[in-house]
Amino acid sequence: MKKIIIAIALIFGVTQLAMAQMKEGKIVYERKINMWRMITDPEMRTRIPEFRTSQFELLFNEQASLFRSVPDDEAPDPFANNGGERGGGQRFMFRMPETATYTNIASQIQYESRAMFEKTFLIIDSLKPSKWKVSDETKTIAKHLCKKATTSVPVQPTMRFGGGRQGGRNNADTATATKEPATPKEQEVTVWYTEEIPASIGPDTYNGLPGAILEVDMDNGANVTMAVEVTTKYPKKELVQPTKGDKMNRVEFQEAMKKIMADMQRGGGMGGMRIRVNQ
């Protein structure tokens, strides 16, 4: 009799666990980027906050997912908490490029739309599996128990901005852009995923784990994307594949970025980030 009761209890427990797992919904993320790692000019650093926070959301069901940026035109002034006095004079407000990454889970094809450099790019390519090393470490993110995993990815060419001067005044339009050393190298990426959402999804192009990725930490805190809210409610009609933009695969897009960066290095400029200057 005891065996029968135990068996029923186990079946009930497994059923409850399956019911608790999310099959569709929305995950809201905050991305925190250390801007000072890209800004080399000390004076320009005094005119921007050390970290730039942006918001993203991931819509998903069993067939597809859509990770997209949330417009930040109404974002609060990061200097508001200290009376707007930091550095005095002009203050620079960075606006990050708008992105949307749609993943067809069945076909493992991604469609990534990026609006930057006054153009829209549509990157269509298959998902590249990462070699994940799963750890026994756990922590809770947005009320979900998560496990830790790490992988290594190639470091992409980045841009660093130095303050230009024109007529004795700092001018964002004359800031110079330089490439990182071309020596091939990798950086470790640490993620935290939850099996309570049994979908192989995550921010940007990260996937391949037995659960949704709720946090991505790149370059030891330089770029951290963390879930702040998880809900079963989401705008189902908006989970659609982007179609607008110059079509290319990821390799072609990276080559296009290298060319743009080289042109900027010769002529100066601030690239895909929009800048608002507050007096």
C-alpha beads as a LAMMPS data file, in Angstrom:
LAMMPS data file: protein, C-alpha beads

279 atoms
278 bonds

1 atom types
1 bond types

-500.0 500.0 xlo xhi
-500.0 500.0 ylo yhi
-500.0 500.0 zlo zhi

Masses

1 110.0

Atoms # bond

1 1 1 0.000 0.000 0.000
2 1 1 2.836 2.372 0.915
3 1 1 4.468 1.712 -2.468
4 1 1 1.256 2.643 -4.256
5 1 1 0.958 5.896 -2.267
6 1 1 4.604 6.780 -2.986
7 1 1 4.152 6.055 -6.690
8 1 1 1.043 8.254 -6.850
9 1 1 2.884 11.034 -5.001
10 1 1 5.800 10.859 -7.441
11 1 1 3.486 10.988 -10.448
12 1 1 1.625 13.940 -8.909
13 1 1 4.919 15.739 -8.228
14 1 1 6.159 15.262 -11.796
15 1 1 2.798 16.446 -13.151
16 1 1 2.913 19.553 -10.976
17 1 1 6.466 20.299 -12.132
18 1 1 5.451 19.980 -15.787
19 1 1 2.502 22.294 -15.201
20 1 1 4.779 24.820 -13.496
21 1 1 7.127 25.026 -16.461
22 1 1 6.495 27.979 -18.747
23 1 1 5.920 27.217 -22.425
24 1 1 5.336 30.819 -23.526
25 1 1 5.604 34.321 -22.185
26 1 1 7.835 37.384 -21.894
27 1 1 11.140 38.002 -20.138
28 1 1 12.189 41.600 -19.487
29 1 1 15.948 42.228 -19.280
30 1 1 18.170 45.124 -18.282
31 1 1 21.549 45.479 -19.974
32 1 1 24.274 47.362 -18.135
33 1 1 27.298 48.409 -20.229
34 1 1 30.445 49.940 -18.779
35 1 1 30.847 52.977 -21.056
36 1 1 34.166 54.021 -19.529
37 1 1 35.804 50.948 -21.064
38 1 1 35.042 52.471 -24.472
39 1 1 35.771 56.096 -23.565
40 1 1 39.491 56.829 -23.284
41 1 1 39.312 60.611 -22.884
42 1 1 39.280 61.550 -19.141
43 1 1 37.352 64.788 -19.693
44 1 1 34.694 63.066 -21.773
45 1 1 34.312 60.470 -19.006
46 1 1 33.236 63.220 -16.623
47 1 1 30.329 64.029 -18.952
48 1 1 28.802 60.530 -19.141
49 1 1 27.708 57.995 -16.516
50 1 1 30.047 55.038 -16.023
51 1 1 27.288 52.570 -16.904
52 1 1 24.620 52.758 -19.598
53 1 1 21.430 50.797 -18.836
54 1 1 19.065 49.677 -21.603
55 1 1 15.967 47.517 -21.517
56 1 1 15.110 44.532 -23.708
57 1 1 12.360 41.945 -23.852
58 1 1 12.205 38.354 -25.028
59 1 1 8.858 37.093 -26.339
60 1 1 8.657 33.328 -26.788
61 1 1 6.503 30.273 -27.364
62 1 1 7.312 26.700 -28.376
63 1 1 7.883 27.667 -32.018
64 1 1 9.869 30.898 -31.894
65 1 1 11.372 33.698 -29.831
66 1 1 11.910 37.417 -30.411
67 1 1 14.535 39.369 -28.463
68 1 1 14.208 43.098 -29.038
69 1 1 15.306 46.421 -27.613
70 1 1 12.785 48.623 -25.843
71 1 1 12.838 52.248 -27.105
72 1 1 14.517 54.483 -24.535
73 1 1 13.462 57.908 -25.821
74 1 1 11.797 58.500 -22.475
75 1 1 14.737 57.197 -20.428
76 1 1 15.502 59.288 -17.342
77 1 1 18.584 61.502 -17.206
78 1 1 21.299 59.372 -15.489
79 1 1 22.665 62.543 -13.866
80 1 1 19.313 63.460 -12.311
81 1 1 20.121 61.820 -8.969
82 1 1 23.096 64.081 -8.376
83 1 1 21.453 67.304 -9.493
84 1 1 22.857 67.115 -13.005
85 1 1 26.067 68.766 -11.815
86 1 1 28.573 66.106 -12.745
87 1 1 31.304 67.530 -14.952
88 1 1 29.348 70.739 -15.622
89 1 1 28.723 72.107 -19.115
90 1 1 27.766 69.640 -21.820
91 1 1 26.692 66.096 -20.958
92 1 1 26.567 63.247 -23.449
93 1 1 23.611 60.832 -23.555
94 1 1 24.254 57.666 -25.593
95 1 1 21.385 56.040 -27.481
96 1 1 22.063 52.397 -28.339
97 1 1 21.137 50.931 -31.766
98 1 1 17.692 49.314 -32.050
99 1 1 17.803 45.537 -32.524
100 1 1 15.390 42.623 -32.940
101 1 1 16.477 38.971 -33.091
102 1 1 13.888 36.391 -34.177
103 1 1 14.695 32.697 -33.778
104 1 1 12.781 29.908 -35.497
105 1 1 13.304 27.181 -32.902
106 1 1 12.408 24.284 -35.225
107 1 1 14.664 25.287 -38.133
108 1 1 17.350 26.883 -35.920
109 1 1 17.466 29.933 -38.211
110 1 1 17.844 33.459 -36.835
111 1 1 16.709 36.738 -38.373
112 1 1 18.436 39.685 -36.731
113 1 1 17.428 43.256 -37.572
114 1 1 19.813 46.070 -36.606
115 1 1 19.110 49.760 -37.178
116 1 1 22.465 51.519 -37.040
117 1 1 24.692 53.828 -39.060
118 1 1 21.480 55.293 -40.549
119 1 1 20.789 51.915 -42.170
120 1 1 18.869 48.759 -41.318
121 1 1 20.650 45.423 -41.633
122 1 1 18.837 42.060 -41.742
123 1 1 21.206 39.256 -40.774
124 1 1 19.899 35.789 -41.694
125 1 1 21.933 32.806 -40.564
126 1 1 21.761 29.446 -38.846
127 1 1 22.404 29.210 -35.129
128 1 1 25.975 28.335 -34.210
129 1 1 26.045 25.961 -31.214
130 1 1 28.262 26.996 -28.302
131 1 1 30.376 24.586 -26.271
132 1 1 28.884 25.095 -22.835
133 1 1 30.535 24.006 -19.607
134 1 1 27.795 23.567 -17.012
135 1 1 28.545 24.195 -13.332
136 1 1 26.846 23.032 -10.135
137 1 1 26.516 26.643 -8.964
138 1 1 23.001 28.035 -8.655
139 1 1 21.323 31.342 -7.860
140 1 1 17.879 32.886 -8.138
141 1 1 17.107 35.446 -10.855
142 1 1 13.650 37.002 -11.254
143 1 1 12.249 34.362 -8.839
144 1 1 13.601 31.470 -10.938
145 1 1 16.294 29.016 -9.843
146 1 1 19.172 29.181 -12.317
147 1 1 22.260 27.110 -13.087
148 1 1 25.599 28.495 -14.241
149 1 1 27.258 27.754 -17.590
150 1 1 30.304 29.217 -19.348
151 1 1 31.678 29.312 -22.878
152 1 1 34.345 31.180 -24.832
153 1 1 33.641 33.399 -27.827
154 1 1 35.941 35.272 -30.226
155 1 1 36.428 38.924 -29.352
156 1 1 34.922 41.101 -32.058
157 1 1 36.623 44.358 -33.130
158 1 1 35.358 47.135 -30.882
159 1 1 35.571 50.894 -30.935
160 1 1 37.046 53.224 -28.367
161 1 1 36.190 56.890 -28.350
162 1 1 38.537 59.741 -27.479
163 1 1 37.431 63.332 -27.061
164 1 1 38.151 65.452 -30.115
165 1 1 38.639 69.209 -29.938
166 1 1 37.472 71.847 -32.310
167 1 1 38.143 75.498 -31.599
168 1 1 39.209 74.610 -28.062
169 1 1 35.881 72.861 -27.272
170 1 1 35.044 69.199 -26.916
171 1 1 32.911 68.036 -29.815
172 1 1 31.312 64.577 -29.993
173 1 1 31.281 64.712 -33.806
174 1 1 35.076 64.942 -33.911
175 1 1 35.675 62.070 -31.488
176 1 1 38.096 59.522 -32.896
177 1 1 37.460 55.804 -33.226
178 1 1 40.153 53.157 -33.038
179 1 1 40.099 49.395 -33.389
180 1 1 41.184 46.909 -30.786
181 1 1 44.371 44.985 -31.658
182 1 1 43.670 42.505 -34.437
183 1 1 45.346 39.639 -32.545
184 1 1 42.802 36.766 -32.375
185 1 1 41.652 36.099 -28.836
186 1 1 38.647 34.853 -26.928
187 1 1 36.715 36.031 -23.915
188 1 1 34.708 34.028 -21.421
189 1 1 30.962 34.433 -21.282
190 1 1 29.094 33.386 -18.142
191 1 1 25.368 32.716 -18.292
192 1 1 22.686 31.615 -15.859
193 1 1 19.769 29.563 -17.202
194 1 1 16.594 28.144 -15.695
195 1 1 15.060 24.763 -16.458
196 1 1 11.768 26.128 -15.136
197 1 1 11.415 27.645 -18.621
198 1 1 12.245 24.580 -20.785
199 1 1 13.041 26.492 -23.968
200 1 1 16.523 26.817 -25.460
201 1 1 16.339 30.607 -25.721
202 1 1 18.174 33.658 -24.456
203 1 1 19.316 37.218 -25.154
204 1 1 20.832 38.030 -28.552
205 1 1 22.201 34.836 -30.147
206 1 1 22.791 32.897 -26.917
207 1 1 21.015 29.535 -26.719
208 1 1 21.738 25.813 -26.642
209 1 1 21.050 25.124 -22.971
210 1 1 18.160 23.088 -21.474
211 1 1 16.382 26.217 -20.336
212 1 1 15.978 29.947 -20.863
213 1 1 19.063 32.074 -20.218
214 1 1 18.214 34.777 -17.669
215 1 1 21.648 36.390 -17.353
216 1 1 24.638 36.933 -19.645
217 1 1 27.908 38.373 -18.327
218 1 1 30.466 39.304 -20.988
219 1 1 34.052 40.338 -20.299
220 1 1 33.823 40.132 -16.518
221 1 1 31.072 42.685 -15.973
222 1 1 31.711 44.978 -18.946
223 1 1 28.383 43.988 -20.479
224 1 1 25.754 42.313 -18.284
225 1 1 22.218 41.431 -19.392
226 1 1 19.934 40.237 -16.569
227 1 1 16.259 39.322 -16.395
228 1 1 14.229 41.538 -14.068
229 1 1 10.729 40.210 -14.812
230 1 1 9.188 37.002 -16.148
231 1 1 5.525 36.770 -17.085
232 1 1 3.221 34.458 -19.031
233 1 1 1.497 37.472 -20.603
234 1 1 2.940 38.778 -23.881
235 1 1 1.736 40.421 -27.128
236 1 1 1.388 37.279 -29.264
237 1 1 0.763 39.231 -32.478
238 1 1 4.157 40.926 -32.140
239 1 1 6.148 37.688 -32.122
240 1 1 6.871 37.922 -35.845
241 1 1 9.945 37.608 -38.033
242 1 1 11.567 40.909 -39.134
243 1 1 11.701 41.347 -42.907
244 1 1 13.108 44.835 -43.568
245 1 1 16.759 45.667 -44.148
246 1 1 19.775 44.810 -46.292
247 1 1 19.933 41.000 -46.222
248 1 1 23.252 39.307 -45.418
249 1 1 24.684 36.477 -43.352
250 1 1 26.665 37.049 -40.157
251 1 1 30.094 36.883 -41.823
252 1 1 29.018 39.461 -44.408
253 1 1 27.655 41.687 -41.629
254 1 1 30.938 41.504 -39.700
255 1 1 32.842 42.458 -42.849
256 1 1 30.473 45.389 -43.398
257 1 1 31.093 46.547 -39.806
258 1 1 34.872 46.330 -40.274
259 1 1 34.628 48.537 -43.372
260 1 1 32.434 51.085 -41.590
261 1 1 34.785 51.183 -38.621
262 1 1 37.782 51.664 -40.916
263 1 1 35.996 54.547 -42.651
264 1 1 35.203 56.079 -39.267
265 1 1 38.797 55.724 -38.143
266 1 1 39.889 57.748 -41.143
267 1 1 37.184 60.395 -40.842
268 1 1 36.131 60.325 -37.183
269 1 1 32.583 59.868 -35.870
270 1 1 30.575 58.125 -33.191
271 1 1 29.171 55.197 -35.106
272 1 1 25.901 53.408 -34.439
273 1 1 25.373 55.032 -31.063
274 1 1 23.255 58.157 -31.192
275 1 1 24.316 60.942 -28.884
276 1 1 22.233 63.629 -27.271
277 1 1 24.137 66.606 -25.885
278 1 1 22.605 68.326 -22.857
279 1 1 23.741 71.865 -22.083

Bonds

1 1 1 2
2 1 2 3
3 1 3 4
4 1 4 5
5 1 5 6
6 1 6 7
7 1 7 8
8 1 8 9
9 1 9 10
10 1 10 11
11 1 11 12
12 1 12 13
13 1 13 14
14 1 14 15
15 1 15 16
16 1 16 17
17 1 17 18
18 1 18 19
19 1 19 20
20 1 20 21
21 1 21 22
22 1 22 23
23 1 23 24
24 1 24 25
25 1 25 26
26 1 26 27
27 1 27 28
28 1 28 29
29 1 29 30
30 1 30 31
31 1 31 32
32 1 32 33
33 1 33 34
34 1 34 35
35 1 35 36
36 1 36 37
37 1 37 38
38 1 38 39
39 1 39 40
40 1 40 41
41 1 41 42
42 1 42 43
43 1 43 44
44 1 44 45
45 1 45 46
46 1 46 47
47 1 47 48
48 1 48 49
49 1 49 50
50 1 50 51
51 1 51 52
52 1 52 53
53 1 53 54
54 1 54 55
55 1 55 56
56 1 56 57
57 1 57 58
58 1 58 59
59 1 59 60
60 1 60 61
61 1 61 62
62 1 62 63
63 1 63 64
64 1 64 65
65 1 65 66
66 1 66 67
67 1 67 68
68 1 68 69
69 1 69 70
70 1 70 71
71 1 71 72
72 1 72 73
73 1 73 74
74 1 74 75
75 1 75 76
76 1 76 77
77 1 77 78
78 1 78 79
79 1 79 80
80 1 80 81
81 1 81 82
82 1 82 83
83 1 83 84
84 1 84 85
85 1 85 86
86 1 86 87
87 1 87 88
88 1 88 89
89 1 89 90
90 1 90 91
91 1 91 92
92 1 92 93
93 1 93 94
94 1 94 95
95 1 95 96
96 1 96 97
97 1 97 98
98 1 98 99
99 1 99 100
100 1 100 101
101 1 101 102
102 1 102 103
103 1 103 104
104 1 104 105
105 1 105 106
106 1 106 107
107 1 107 108
108 1 108 109
109 1 109 110
110 1 110 111
111 1 111 112
112 1 112 113
113 1 113 114
114 1 114 115
115 1 115 116
116 1 116 117
117 1 117 118
118 1 118 119
119 1 119 120
120 1 120 121
121 1 121 122
122 1 122 123
123 1 123 124
124 1 124 125
125 1 125 126
126 1 126 127
127 1 127 128
128 1 128 129
129 1 129 130
130 1 130 131
131 1 131 132
132 1 132 133
133 1 133 134
134 1 134 135
135 1 135 136
136 1 136 137
137 1 137 138
138 1 138 139
139 1 139 140
140 1 140 141
141 1 141 142
142 1 142 143
143 1 143 144
144 1 144 145
145 1 145 146
146 1 146 147
147 1 147 148
148 1 148 149
149 1 149 150
150 1 150 151
151 1 151 152
152 1 152 153
153 1 153 154
154 1 154 155
155 1 155 156
156 1 156 157
157 1 157 158
158 1 158 159
159 1 159 160
160 1 160 161
161 1 161 162
162 1 162 163
163 1 163 164
164 1 164 165
165 1 165 166
166 1 166 167
167 1 167 168
168 1 168 169
169 1 169 170
170 1 170 171
171 1 171 172
172 1 172 173
173 1 173 174
174 1 174 175
175 1 175 176
176 1 176 177
177 1 177 178
178 1 178 179
179 1 179 180
180 1 180 181
181 1 181 182
182 1 182 183
183 1 183 184
184 1 184 185
185 1 185 186
186 1 186 187
187 1 187 188
188 1 188 189
189 1 189 190
190 1 190 191
191 1 191 192
192 1 192 193
193 1 193 194
194 1 194 195
195 1 195 196
196 1 196 197
197 1 197 198
198 1 198 199
199 1 199 200
200 1 200 201
201 1 201 202
202 1 202 203
203 1 203 204
204 1 204 205
205 1 205 206
206 1 206 207
207 1 207 208
208 1 208 209
209 1 209 210
210 1 210 211
211 1 211 212
212 1 212 213
213 1 213 214
214 1 214 215
215 1 215 216
216 1 216 217
217 1 217 218
218 1 218 219
219 1 219 220
220 1 220 221
221 1 221 222
222 1 222 223
223 1 223 224
224 1 224 225
225 1 225 226
226 1 226 227
227 1 227 228
228 1 228 229
229 1 229 230
230 1 230 231
231 1 231 232
232 1 232 233
233 1 233 234
234 1 234 235
235 1 235 236
236 1 236 237
237 1 237 238
238 1 238 239
239 1 239 240
240 1 240 241
241 1 241 242
242 1 242 243
243 1 243 244
244 1 244 245
245 1 245 246
246 1 246 247
247 1 247 248
248 1 248 249
249 1 249 250
250 1 250 251
251 1 251 252
252 1 252 253
253 1 253 254
254 1 254 255
255 1 255 256
256 1 256 257
257 1 257 258
258 1 258 259
259 1 259 260
260 1 260 261
261 1 261 262
262 1 262 263
263 1 263 264
264 1 264 265
265 1 265 266
266 1 266 267
267 1 267 268
268 1 268 269
269 1 269 270
270 1 270 271
271 1 271 272
272 1 272 273
273 1 273 274
274 1 274 275
275 1 275 276
276 1 276 277
277 1 277 278
278 1 278 279
